[in-house]
Amino acid sequence: MSPETSASNDPDRTGWEAVLDQLERDAAPTAGPATGSGWSEPSGLGPIPRELVGRASRLLAAQRDRITALEVGRRSAGEHLGALRAVDATREPRGSVYLDASA
């Protein structure tokens, strides 16, 4: 049996490839906001196969980049919200503009 055939029949490799595929889809910038489904550690998988370590490392770097970008966006949104609140706090409360003189 060739190494390629045995690798493609390895259930751990197949399982890890499926996990990495899903994580890559979730980490893609086009994935949009989190759906709230959450992530849980896959069970029943052995150690990650050596051939997939490079892919997993690239995925980890992409996830870290995405986290950094989201944190920058969150911070920016917080600063904008703070500026809006500061402007709103300087406004004087307005009373009635019209006076009903017929009453």
N, C-alpha and C positions, 0 to 999 in steps of 0.2 A: 504494500500500500504506500502510495507516495505521501510526502509530508503535506501537500496541499489537500489531498483527499481526507487524510486524518484530521487536519485542522478544520475542514468544513463540516466534518461529522462530530466534532467535539461539542457536546452540549454546553459546556462552560463558555466556550468561545462564542457560540451562537447566542447564548443568553447575554453575554457581555456586549456583543455587537448590537443587540436590540436595545439594551440599556443606554449605550453610548449614542445610538441613533436618536432615541427619545430626548436625551439630555442636549444633544446638538440642536434638535428642533426647538426645544424650549429656550435655549440660549441665543438663538438667532435674533438679531435686532428687529426683524420683521415679525417676530412672534407676538408682539403687542404686550399688553399688560397681562400679568399672571391671571390664570383662570380660577385660581383658588383651589384647584384639585390637590395641590401639595405634592410633595415627593416623599417617598419612603424608600428606605434602603432595600434593594432587591434581596430576596432570600433564596437560598439554595444554590447560589453561585460560589464557586471556589475562588481562589486568587485570580486576579486578572491575568490573562495570558500575556507573555512577554511581547508578542507581536502587536498587542493593542496598547501597550504602555505609552508609546509616543502619541497616539491618537488621544488617549485620556489626558495626557499632559497638555496637549494643545487645547482640548476642551476646557480644562481647568483655567488656562490662561485667558481663554475667551470669556469664561464666566466671571473671572476677576475684572476684566475690562468692562463687561456689562454692568457689574456692580458699581464700579467707579463712575461710569456714565450715569447710572441711575441716581447715585449719591449727588453728583454735580447738579443734575436736574432737580432733585428734591431740595437741595440747598438754594438754588436759584428761585424756585417757586416760593420757598419760605421767605426769601428776601423781598420778592415782589409783594407777597401778601402782607409782610410787615410794612412796606411802603404804603400800600393802600390803606391799611389800618391807621397809619400815622396821618395821612391826608384826611381820612374820615373823622379822626379825633379833633382836627382843627376847625371843623365846621360848627358854626353856631346853630343851636336848635332854632328852627323857625316856627313862629306861631302862625296864627291865621293871617292870611294875606288880605282877605276881604272883610269888611265890616258890614254887617246887616243893619243899616240905619232905619229900616222900616219896622223893626221890632220894638 
